[in-house]
Amino acid sequence: MTDRVATTLGLYPLPDWAKDELSNLKGHQKADLVDGSEGPEVRAAYERVREDLIDDQREAGLDRVVEGQGRWDDWLAHPLAVHEGVETGGIVRYYDNNNFYRDPRVVDELTPDGDVAAELDAATGLLNEGDSLQAVLPGPYTLAELATDEHYGDEADFLAAIAEFLAAEVEALPPHETLFLLDPSLVTDSPEDDANERVSDAVDTVAAATDADVVLQSYWGAHAEKTYAHLMDADFDAFGFDFVAGDRDAHLYNVTEFGTKDDVSLGLVDGQNTAVESPETVAERIDWVTEQVPSQTFDTVYATPNTELAYLPVSTYREKLSVLADGVDLAPETEVSA
C-alpha cells in the first residue's frame, strides 16, 4: 500500500497582522536578528505568528505540521544569518525572483547554536495529540552556495563544515516524523563534476543525524545526470521533484535511468502563482507521475507545493494548503504501480 502524505516545504507568508506589527517593533527596538537579540515584544509577536501558522495547517488537514519559519527573513540562508560566527553583508537576490536576503559571510567556526531547535521546541508545545511534526532545513549544498566563505578557505572544507553544522542542528531537534532538506541550488547551480561526490557525502552527513524520514527536495529544475546519480548513493529516504516548474521528462529520465528511493516527494502545487489548483488536479498529478514509472511501487508519496509558500498572499497560501490535503484524500490509498 502506498501512503500518500500532504505536506509543505515551510517558509510561509506572515499573517497580515504581523507584517506591520513586526516592522514597527523592529524599527522601534532596532532589533538585531544577526545575534538573536530580538526584544521581548518581537519574540512574543513571532510566537503568535507560529500559533497562526500551525493553526492554518491543522485547519487545512495536512498530514505533517511544520513550524512555518516566520522568522526566516533571509529565507534558506537563515540558519547562517543568525549565527554568531557569521556577519551579514549586502542584500542579495534570492535566486531569480524579487525576493532578497542578506549575504551571510562566514567569518568564524560554525559551531552549533540551536536556533532551529528552539523554534521546533516551541512548535512541539503547540501540537495536538496525533499531529506529526516535520522539520525543515536548507540542504548543505544550497546553504554553502548562499553563503560567502571568509574563514575555511577551501570549497570542500566549507561544504563539509556546513554539513557538520546542519547535522549538529538536526541532532538538537525535538522528535520529528520527517525532515525536509530544501536544496534548490542542486538544480539551479549544479555542482562541478569533481564536487558531486562531496555533495553526496554532505547530504549523507546531515541525513545520518536523525532517525526521521529524510526528503531531499530540489526545485526550479531537474538534477543534472551526474549529480542525481551521485545523490542516489546518499542515505536519505526520498527525492523531491518539482513537477510544476521542473522538466518532467528530465525527472522521469533520471528516475528510469538511475532508479530512485523507496519514497518520493512531488511538487504538484505552484508555490509562486496565485491561481489555485483543485483537489482533483492534485490527485490526477499524483496518479500521472506514479504511472510513468511502472517498475517501482513507492512506499510513501509526499504531495507538496513545488517551492516555499512565502511568495503568496495569505489567503491564497491557505487555500493551497487545503487543496493539498483534499487532493491526497481523493487519491486512492491502495497499492499503486509507480
N, C-alpha and C positions, 0 to 999 in steps of 0.2 A: 504493500500500500504506500502510495506517495503522500507525504504530509505536505499540505500547502499552507504557507505561513505568510500573513500580511504584516509587513513592517516597513520601516523607512530608513533613510540614511542620516536622519537627525538634522541638525542645524536649521531650526525652524525660524520663521519670522517672529519678531517680538510682537506681543499683543499691542493693539493700538494705544491703550492707555499708557503702556510702558515707554513708548518712544519719546514722548515729550517729557515724561517724568524723569526718566533716566538722563536725558540730555540736560535738563535743568539741574538735577542733582550733581552730575559730574562737573558741570560748569561752576556751580557754587562751591563745591568741595575741592575742585581741581584734583579729583581722584586720579591716581597713577596706577593703571592696570598692570603696568610692567612689573611692579613688585607686589602686586596683590593688595595694595593699600586702600581699597575701596572703603569709604566711610560706612558707618552703620546703616544710614538711610539707603545707600546704594545696595548694600548687601541684602537689606530687607526687601527692596524692590525686586532684586533678582530671585529671591526666594518666592515671591508672589508670581513672578514670571514662570518659574519652574512648576509651580502648582497649576497654573493655567495650561501649560503645555502638556503636562501629564493628564489633566482632565480632558483636553482635546482628544488625546489618543484613546482614553478609556471610553469616551462618548462615541467615538468612531467605531470602536470594536476591534482595534488592532490586536494581533497576537503577541507582539513584542512591544515593550514600552521603553523608549529612550528618554534620557534626561532633557533633551531638547536643545542644549548648547546655546541658551540665550545670551551667555556671557562672551561667546566666541566672536567678538568684534573683528578679529583677524582671521576668521574662517579657519581653514585647516592648519594655518600657522599658529593657532592659539597656544598649544602646549609649549611652544618655544617663546612666544611673545610675552608670556607671564613668568618666565624663568629668570632667576636671579643671575644666571651666567650669560644672559642674553641682553644685548642693547638693541632697541628698535630703531631702525633707520627711517628712510623716507617712505612715502606712500608708493606702493607697487600695485599694478593692475593684477587682479585675481584672474588668471587665465585670460581668455579672450572675451571678457564681458565688462560691464560697467560697475563692477564691484572691486573694492580695493582693500589692501591690508598693509600693515606696517612691516617693512623688511626686518625679519629677526636676524641680527648679526651675533653669531655665537662667539663670545669673547673669553669664555672660561669653560671648565669641565662641566659636562651635562650630568649632574647628579640628580637623583630622583627628588621630586618636590611634592608629589601627591595632590596636585591641583585637580586633576580629573577625578581622582579617587574621592576627593571631598565632595565634588558635585554628585557623583554616583551614590555616595553615602547618604546625602540629603535626599536624593530621589528615592532611595530604598525606603526611607521613612514615610514616603507618600503613597507607597504601593498598597493595594488591597490584596487580600488573600486570592491567590490564583493568577495575579499579574506576573508576567515574565519579563525580567529586566534585560535590556540589550545595551551593551557598551558600544561607544563609537569613538574611534581614534583615527588620526591620519595614518596611512601606511608609511613605512620607513623611507621608501624612495621619494614619495611626494614631499614628506616633511624635509628631507635633505635638499630637494630641489627648490623648495620655497624659501630656504634659509641661505644665509651667507656665512661661510666658514672663515672666521678670523682667529681660530685657536688651534685646530688639529693639523691644518696644513697639507692634508692629503685626502683626496676624494674617497679612497677606500676606507681610511681610518675614520673619516667623518661619517660615512654611511653606517659603519659598524657602531660608532658611538651613538648615533641616532637610534639605531635598532636596540642597543642595550638600554638606552634611556626609556624608550617606549616599553620595553619588556619590564623594566622596573616599575613603570607606572601601572602596567597591567597587573603585576603581582600584588599591587596595593589595592586593587579594586575590590569592592564587595562582591559576593556571589552573583553571577550573571549567567543567563542562559546562552547568549550569543555575543560575539564580539565582531563588529564590522570594522575592518580596516579600509579606509577610503583612500585609494591610491590612483587618482586620475592621471598623474604625471607619467604613469607607466605606458599610457597610450598617447598622451599629448606630446611627450618628450621622451621617447623610448630610450632605454639605456644603450650605450655603445656596446659593440659586440663583446668586448672583454669584461664588461661590467655586469652582464646578465647573471652570471653565476653568483656574484657578490650580492646582487639584489635578491636572488632566491634565498641565499643564506640569511639575509637580513629579515626577510619575511618569516623564515623558519624561527629565528631568534624570538620574534615578537609572539608568534603563534604558540610557541612552546611554553609561554609564561602563563597560560590559562588552560583550565580543563573544559572551558566552554567551547561550543562550536564556533569556528572562526571563518568569516567570509571575507575574501579579498575582493573588494569592489572597485572597479575602474569604470570610467565613463567618458563620454565625448568622443569615442572612437573604439577601435578594436586593437588588441595587442599585436605587435609585430610577431612573426612566427617564432623567431629565436627567443624572444622574451617569454612568450607563452610556454614554449617547450621547457625552458629552464624553470619557470614557475611551477610546472607540473611536478618537479622534484621536491618542492617545498611541502611541508606537512601542515596544510590547512584543509578545511572541510569543504569549501565552496568557492568557485569563481563567481564573480558578479559581472554581468554583461549588460551594456546599455543597448536595449533594443528599440530605443526611441531615436536617439541621435547617432548611435553607432552604426557601423557597416554590418548588416545582418549576415550577408554572405561571408564576410571575413570571420565573424564569430563562428559560424557553422563550419567553415573550413578548419579553423583551429581545433574545434571540438572533434570533428571526424578524423582529422589527420593525427592529432596528438592525444586524443582522449580528453577526459575531464574528470572532475571529482565526483564523489557519490551524491553530493548535494549541489544545487545551483541557485544563484540569485539572479532574478530577471528584472531589469529596469524597464517597466512597462507603462508608467505614467509620466508625462512630461513635467519635470520639476521646474521648468522655466517658462512655461506657456500657460496663460490664464484660461485657455479652453479646457473644460473639464470633461474627461472621458466618462464613459458609462461603465457600470459594473460588468455588463455583458462584454464590453470591449476588453476589459482586463481578463475575464475568463477565456475569451477566444484567443487572446495573445498567449496565455499560458499554454493552452492546448496546441496552438500553432507551433510554438517553439519546441515543445516536448515531442511533437510528431515528426520533427525534422531529423531527429537522431534516433532511429528505431532500434539501434544496437544497445541502448542503455536505458535502464529504469532508474530514475533519481529517487533517493530516499526522502529528500526534502526539497521543495521548490519554494524559495522566498520570493514573494511578489513585492516589488518596491517601486518608488519613483526612480527615474534614471539619474537624478542628481539630488543635492541638498534642496530643501524647500524654502529657504530664506529669500529666494528671488520673488516669491509670490505674495499677493495681498493675503491678509489673514483669513478672510472669508473663503478665498479660493483654496488655500492650503488645507483648511478644514474639510472642504468638500472632497479634496483629493484623498485625504485620509479615509473618509467614508467609502469612497469608490474602491480603494484597495481592499478594505475589509469586506465589502459586499461582493466584490468580484471573486475573491477567494472562496467565499461561501457558495457562489454559484458553480465553481469548478468541482467536479465530482471527486470525492476523496476515496478513489478506488485505484487499483494498480493501473499505471499509465505507462505505456511504452514510450520512452523518451527518445 
